């Protein structure tokens, strides 16, 4: 049995069930939750959540004013520089590296 590891952006989001796709949770931005006062309010605003995929979560943080409001510029840059697992896989495939 394999267990899927969480991506690097997971600590910055709260997961909720996705009514449209049971296999992919919705990731609600923790800074949007703080700004709007509760998870219930934030999960109703399309600009506050995304599907729980590293690339999409990073994309949300790139655009999220609440994320920038609650963090220093250094912290914003550190978080946005975190690796995305899909990019690592693509790079290995592109370079022809095969791991067994």
C-alpha atoms as an extended CHARMM CRD file, in Angstrom:
* protein
*
       100  EXT
         1         1  UNK       CA              0.0000000000        0.0000000000        0.0000000000  PROA      1               0.0000000000
         2         2  UNK       CA              1.3630000000        3.3840000000       -0.9770000000  PROA      2               0.0000000000
         3         3  UNK       CA              0.6080000000        6.5570000000        0.8610000000  PROA      3               0.0000000000
         4         4  UNK       CA              0.5880000000        9.8250000000       -1.0050000000  PROA      4               0.0000000000
         5         5  UNK       CA              2.7770000000       12.5300000000        0.4690000000  PROA      5               0.0000000000
         6         6  UNK       CA              1.3770000000       15.9970000000        0.9350000000  PROA      6               0.0000000000
         7         7  UNK       CA              2.7900000000       18.7350000000       -1.2670000000  PROA      7               0.0000000000
         8         8  UNK       CA              4.8680000000       21.6570000000        0.0050000000  PROA      8               0.0000000000
         9         9  UNK       CA              1.9480000000       24.0970000000       -0.0500000000  PROA      9               0.0000000000
        10        10  UNK       CA             -0.4020000000       21.9120000000        2.0340000000  PROA      10              0.0000000000
        11        11  UNK       CA              0.3650000000       23.6480000000        5.3950000000  PROA      11              0.0000000000
        12        12  UNK       CA             -1.0200000000       26.9060000000        3.9980000000  PROA      12              0.0000000000
        13        13  UNK       CA             -4.4480000000       25.4970000000        3.0970000000  PROA      13              0.0000000000
        14        14  UNK       CA             -7.3560000000       23.8190000000        4.8920000000  PROA      14              0.0000000000
        15        15  UNK       CA             -8.8780000000       20.9000000000        2.9940000000  PROA      15              0.0000000000
        16        16  UNK       CA            -12.6440000000       20.4530000000        2.6270000000  PROA      16              0.0000000000
        17        17  UNK       CA            -14.6620000000       17.8940000000        0.6850000000  PROA      17              0.0000000000
        18        18  UNK       CA            -15.2260000000       18.6940000000       -2.9520000000  PROA      18              0.0000000000
        19        19  UNK       CA            -18.8670000000       18.0870000000       -3.8780000000  PROA      19              0.0000000000
        20        20  UNK       CA            -17.9510000000       17.9270000000       -7.5840000000  PROA      20              0.0000000000
        21        21  UNK       CA            -15.0000000000       15.5210000000       -7.2810000000  PROA      21              0.0000000000
        22        22  UNK       CA            -14.7120000000       13.1270000000       -4.3410000000  PROA      22              0.0000000000
        23        23  UNK       CA            -11.0890000000       12.2290000000       -5.1490000000  PROA      23              0.0000000000
        24        24  UNK       CA             -9.7940000000       15.8020000000       -5.1120000000  PROA      24              0.0000000000
        25        25  UNK       CA            -10.3750000000       17.9350000000       -2.0300000000  PROA      25              0.0000000000
        26        26  UNK       CA            -10.7660000000       21.6880000000       -2.1800000000  PROA      26              0.0000000000
        27        27  UNK       CA             -7.9200000000       23.6580000000       -0.6230000000  PROA      27              0.0000000000
        28        28  UNK       CA             -9.0830000000       26.8290000000        1.1280000000  PROA      28              0.0000000000
        29        29  UNK       CA             -6.3530000000       29.3990000000        1.7320000000  PROA      29              0.0000000000
        30        30  UNK       CA             -5.6380000000       29.8860000000        5.4530000000  PROA      30              0.0000000000
        31        31  UNK       CA             -4.9840000000       33.6050000000        4.9330000000  PROA      31              0.0000000000
        32        32  UNK       CA             -8.3380000000       34.0140000000        3.1880000000  PROA      32              0.0000000000
        33        33  UNK       CA             -9.9690000000       32.2020000000        6.1270000000  PROA      33              0.0000000000
        34        34  UNK       CA             -8.3100000000       34.6620000000        8.5180000000  PROA      34              0.0000000000
        35        35  UNK       CA             -9.3320000000       37.6630000000        6.4040000000  PROA      35              0.0000000000
        36        36  UNK       CA            -12.9790000000       36.5970000000        6.0300000000  PROA      36              0.0000000000
        37        37  UNK       CA            -13.3410000000       35.3650000000        9.6070000000  PROA      37              0.0000000000
        38        38  UNK       CA            -14.2130000000       31.6980000000        9.0680000000  PROA      38              0.0000000000
        39        39  UNK       CA            -13.7490000000       28.6600000000        6.8880000000  PROA      39              0.0000000000
        40        40  UNK       CA            -17.4710000000       28.6080000000        6.0780000000  PROA      40              0.0000000000
        41        41  UNK       CA            -17.3290000000       32.0920000000        4.5610000000  PROA      41              0.0000000000
        42        42  UNK       CA            -14.0120000000       31.6170000000        2.7290000000  PROA      42              0.0000000000
        43        43  UNK       CA            -15.0190000000       28.3390000000        1.0850000000  PROA      43              0.0000000000
        44        44  UNK       CA            -17.9720000000       30.1020000000       -0.5570000000  PROA      44              0.0000000000
        45        45  UNK       CA            -15.7440000000       32.6830000000       -2.2540000000  PROA      45              0.0000000000
        46        46  UNK       CA            -14.1880000000       31.3520000000       -5.4910000000  PROA      46              0.0000000000
        47        47  UNK       CA            -11.1180000000       33.5480000000       -5.0570000000  PROA      47              0.0000000000
        48        48  UNK       CA            -10.3290000000       31.8300000000       -1.7260000000  PROA      48              0.0000000000
        49        49  UNK       CA            -10.0420000000       28.1820000000       -2.7810000000  PROA      49              0.0000000000
        50        50  UNK       CA             -8.6270000000       25.8900000000       -5.4220000000  PROA      50              0.0000000000
        51        51  UNK       CA             -8.2660000000       22.1670000000       -6.0450000000  PROA      51              0.0000000000
        52        52  UNK       CA             -5.6700000000       20.5220000000       -3.8130000000  PROA      52              0.0000000000
        53        53  UNK       CA             -2.8240000000       20.3360000000       -6.3360000000  PROA      53              0.0000000000
        54        54  UNK       CA              0.5860000000       21.8640000000       -5.6410000000  PROA      54              0.0000000000
        55        55  UNK       CA              0.6720000000       23.8760000000       -8.8720000000  PROA      55              0.0000000000
        56        56  UNK       CA             -2.8380000000       25.2560000000       -8.2960000000  PROA      56              0.0000000000
        57        57  UNK       CA             -2.1700000000       26.0800000000       -4.6370000000  PROA      57              0.0000000000
        58        58  UNK       CA              1.0130000000       27.9430000000       -5.5790000000  PROA      58              0.0000000000
        59        59  UNK       CA             -0.9320000000       29.7670000000       -8.3070000000  PROA      59              0.0000000000
        60        60  UNK       CA             -3.5170000000       30.8380000000       -5.7460000000  PROA      60              0.0000000000
        61        61  UNK       CA             -0.8100000000       32.2090000000       -3.4530000000  PROA      61              0.0000000000
        62        62  UNK       CA              0.7590000000       34.1420000000       -6.3400000000  PROA      62              0.0000000000
        63        63  UNK       CA             -2.5140000000       36.0700000000       -6.7840000000  PROA      63              0.0000000000
        64        64  UNK       CA             -3.7410000000       36.1600000000       -3.1640000000  PROA      64              0.0000000000
        65        65  UNK       CA             -3.6510000000       39.6430000000       -1.6200000000  PROA      65              0.0000000000
        66        66  UNK       CA             -4.4680000000       38.2000000000        1.8160000000  PROA      66              0.0000000000
        67        67  UNK       CA             -1.3350000000       36.0110000000        1.6540000000  PROA      67              0.0000000000
        68        68  UNK       CA              0.7970000000       39.0800000000        0.8990000000  PROA      68              0.0000000000
        69        69  UNK       CA             -0.9640000000       41.1870000000        3.5320000000  PROA      69              0.0000000000
        70        70  UNK       CA             -0.2150000000       38.7610000000        6.3750000000  PROA      70              0.0000000000
        71        71  UNK       CA              3.4280000000       37.9760000000        5.4390000000  PROA      71              0.0000000000
        72        72  UNK       CA              6.6640000000       39.8510000000        4.9080000000  PROA      72              0.0000000000
        73        73  UNK       CA              8.0670000000       40.0100000000        1.3800000000  PROA      73              0.0000000000
        74        74  UNK       CA             10.8800000000       37.6370000000        2.4210000000  PROA      74              0.0000000000
        75        75  UNK       CA              8.3720000000       35.0740000000        3.7030000000  PROA      75              0.0000000000
        76        76  UNK       CA              6.2590000000       35.4160000000        0.5330000000  PROA      76              0.0000000000
        77        77  UNK       CA              9.3380000000       34.7370000000       -1.6230000000  PROA      77              0.0000000000
        78        78  UNK       CA             10.4100000000       31.7760000000        0.5420000000  PROA      78              0.0000000000
        79        79  UNK       CA              6.9850000000       30.1330000000        0.3100000000  PROA      79              0.0000000000
        80        80  UNK       CA              6.5840000000       30.7540000000       -3.4270000000  PROA      80              0.0000000000
        81        81  UNK       CA             10.0380000000       29.2380000000       -4.0370000000  PROA      81              0.0000000000
        82        82  UNK       CA              8.9640000000       25.8490000000       -2.6130000000  PROA      82              0.0000000000
        83        83  UNK       CA              9.2490000000       22.9910000000       -5.0820000000  PROA      83              0.0000000000
        84        84  UNK       CA              6.2790000000       21.5850000000       -6.9460000000  PROA      84              0.0000000000
        85        85  UNK       CA              6.4770000000       17.7510000000       -7.2370000000  PROA      85              0.0000000000
        86        86  UNK       CA              5.0420000000       17.7850000000      -10.7780000000  PROA      86              0.0000000000
        87        87  UNK       CA              7.8810000000       20.0520000000      -11.9310000000  PROA      87              0.0000000000
        88        88  UNK       CA             10.4860000000       17.6550000000      -10.5000000000  PROA      88              0.0000000000
        89        89  UNK       CA              8.9020000000       14.7050000000      -12.3410000000  PROA      89              0.0000000000
        90        90  UNK       CA              8.7890000000       16.6610000000      -15.6100000000  PROA      90              0.0000000000
        91        91  UNK       CA             12.4210000000       17.7330000000      -15.2340000000  PROA      91              0.0000000000
        92        92  UNK       CA             13.5500000000       14.1380000000      -14.6380000000  PROA      92              0.0000000000
        93        93  UNK       CA             11.5560000000       12.9460000000      -17.6330000000  PROA      93              0.0000000000
        94        94  UNK       CA             12.9500000000       15.7400000000      -19.8110000000  PROA      94              0.0000000000
        95        95  UNK       CA             16.5240000000       14.9500000000      -18.7780000000  PROA      95              0.0000000000
        96        96  UNK       CA             15.9390000000       11.2540000000      -19.4680000000  PROA      96              0.0000000000
        97        97  UNK       CA             16.6150000000       10.2390000000      -15.8910000000  PROA      97              0.0000000000
        98        98  UNK       CA             14.8670000000        7.0390000000      -14.9160000000  PROA      98              0.0000000000
        99        99  UNK       CA             14.8120000000        5.8790000000      -11.3260000000  PROA      99              0.0000000000
       100       100  UNK       CA             13.9130000000        2.2900000000      -10.4930000000  PROA      100             0.0000000000
